[in-house]
Amino acid sequence: DNLCTSEYMPTSVASKYHWRVHRGVEFCYDSLDETPRDPNVTTRVVEDNLMNYKLLCRNIDQVGNGVMIERFQGRACSGRADTPEKWRMVFAPMNFPALTKLFQGSCVRWNSMYAKFDRPWASSHFPNCAEYACKEGLCAGGRIASGDEWTPYAGPINTVKGVATVGAAPTIVIATWLLPVVA
């Protein structure tokens, strides 16, 4: 539920994860799939563990939450590093206010479901990537309507005037798009 008050019951689409911080390595984690499995099910279970990764402050497309995931080949985030990936590609689309609330132990939207940690993280355990995050308008993970929480956008159809350069001559461009109105 959207308040995370219902007792967790694993299903075919819901899982339980344990995030473990590596001491002595800044912002290095393991995310372990601890979903209870039915011992009578004979199908092969694919574990969804994510091991030895760091949270980095970056935003390569200007719509991200400012946090990227960098996986490492060695234990405790050592050895060769893979190319950093966007938070939304590894976990779920989430804007900066929602991600901050998740780390603070609040219930937030996670794809089509809701999730929360069992307790807030110490602020020293996650990077403050505010200066890298998309802060207003249509950001990955939801439009930031009030600056502090994710809400579906409800408003008029927008018309934006901008300048586009075609060859050497600037051209005025008008873009109109329909945005769903959610009550």
C-alpha positions in Angstrom: 0.0 0.0 0.0 1.1 3.6 -0.5 1.8 4.1 3.2 3.7 0.9 3.6 1.5 -0.1 6.5 0.5 -3.6 5.3 2.7 -6.4 6.6 5.1 -7.5 3.8 3.8 -10.6 2.0 6.1 -11.9 -0.8 4.4 -12.6 -4.1 5.6 -13.3 -7.6 6.2 -9.6 -8.1 7.2 -8.4 -4.6 10.6 -9.2 -3.1 12.5 -8.5 0.1 16.1 -7.2 0.0 18.7 -6.6 2.6 21.1 -3.7 1.9 24.5 -4.1 3.5 27.0 -1.3 3.8 30.7 -2.1 3.6 32.6 -0.5 6.5 35.8 1.3 5.6 34.7 2.0 2.0 32.7 5.1 1.3 29.2 4.4 -0.1 29.9 0.8 -1.0 27.0 -1.7 -0.7 25.6 -5.2 -1.3 21.9 -5.7 -2.0 20.9 -9.2 -1.1 17.7 -10.9 -2.3 16.1 -12.4 0.9 12.7 -13.2 -0.5 11.3 -16.3 1.3 11.0 -19.1 -1.3 8.5 -21.9 -1.2 10.6 -25.1 -0.7 8.0 -27.1 -2.8 8.5 -25.0 -5.9 10.7 -26.9 -8.4 11.4 -24.0 -10.8 14.8 -22.5 -10.7 14.9 -19.3 -8.7 17.0 -16.5 -10.1 18.5 -14.5 -7.2 18.6 -10.8 -7.8 21.6 -10.0 -5.7 23.7 -6.9 -6.5 27.1 -7.1 -5.0 30.0 -4.6 -4.6 28.6 -1.4 -5.9 29.1 2.3 -5.0 26.7 5.2 -5.1 28.2 8.1 -7.0 27.1 11.7 -7.5 26.6 12.2 -11.2 23.9 13.1 -13.7 24.7 12.4 -17.3 21.3 13.3 -18.8 20.2 16.2 -16.5 16.9 14.4 -15.6 18.3 11.9 -13.1 18.2 12.0 -9.4 22.0 12.7 -9.2 22.9 9.2 -8.0 24.6 6.6 -10.2 25.6 3.0 -9.5 29.2 1.8 -10.1 29.7 -1.9 -9.9 33.1 -3.4 -9.0 34.6 -6.8 -9.9 36.4 -7.2 -6.5 35.0 -7.6 -3.0 34.1 -4.4 -1.0 34.2 -2.2 -4.2 37.7 -3.1 -5.2 39.3 -4.1 -8.5 38.1 -3.0 -11.9 35.0 -0.7 -12.0 32.3 -1.1 -14.6 30.8 1.9 -16.4 28.4 3.8 -14.0 24.7 3.2 -14.6 21.8 5.4 -13.9 19.8 4.7 -10.7 16.6 4.3 -12.7 18.2 1.6 -14.9 19.5 -0.5 -12.0 16.7 -0.1 -9.5 13.6 2.0 -10.2 12.8 5.5 -11.6 12.9 7.8 -8.6 13.4 11.6 -8.4 15.8 13.2 -5.9 13.1 14.1 -3.2 11.8 10.5 -3.4 15.2 8.9 -3.2 16.1 11.1 -0.2 12.9 10.1 1.5 13.7 6.4 0.8 17.1 6.8 2.6 15.3 8.6 5.4 13.0 5.5 6.0 9.9 6.9 4.3 7.5 4.9 2.1 8.1 5.8 -1.6 6.9 4.5 -4.9 9.1 1.8 -6.4 7.9 1.1 -10.0 4.3 -0.1 -9.6 4.7 -0.8 -5.9 5.8 1.0 -2.7 8.9 0.3 -0.6 10.7 1.5 2.5 13.7 0.6 4.6 13.0 -0.8 8.1 14.8 2.3 9.5 16.4 5.5 8.3 20.0 5.3 7.0 22.7 7.3 8.8 23.3 10.4 6.6 27.0 9.4 6.5 26.0 6.2 4.6 24.7 7.8 1.5 26.1 10.6 -0.7 24.4 14.0 -0.7 24.0 14.4 -4.5 21.6 17.4 -4.4 23.8 19.6 -6.6 23.7 16.9 -9.3 20.0 16.1 -9.2 17.2 17.3 -11.5 15.4 19.7 -9.1 12.3 20.9 -10.9 9.9 20.1 -13.7 9.8 16.7 -15.5 12.6 14.6 -13.9 13.1 10.9 -14.2 10.9 9.3 -11.6 8.3 11.9 -11.7 7.7 15.7 -12.0 8.8 17.5 -8.9 5.7 19.6 -8.2 6.3 21.1 -4.8 10.1 20.7 -4.5 9.9 18.1 -1.7 7.7 15.3 -2.8 6.8 13.3 -5.9 3.3 13.9 -7.2 1.7 13.2 -10.5 1.5 16.4 -12.5 -2.0 18.0 -12.8 -2.2 21.1 -14.8 -2.9 22.7 -18.2 -1.5 21.8 -21.5 1.8 23.6 -21.9 3.2 25.6 -24.8 6.9 26.4 -24.7 8.7 28.8 -26.9 12.3 28.2 -27.6 15.0 29.0 -30.0 16.4 26.3 -32.3 19.3 26.8 -34.6 18.9 25.4 -38.1 22.1 26.1 -40.0 23.1 29.6 -39.0 19.6 31.1 -38.7 17.7 30.9 -35.4 14.1 29.7 -35.7 11.3 30.1 -33.1 9.9 26.7 -32.2 6.6 26.1 -30.4 6.2 22.7 -28.8 2.8 21.6 -27.4 2.2 18.4 -25.6 -0.6 16.8 -23.7 0.0 15.9 -20.1 -2.4 13.5 -18.3 -4.5 15.1 -15.6 -4.6 12.9 -12.6 -7.1 13.8 -9.9 
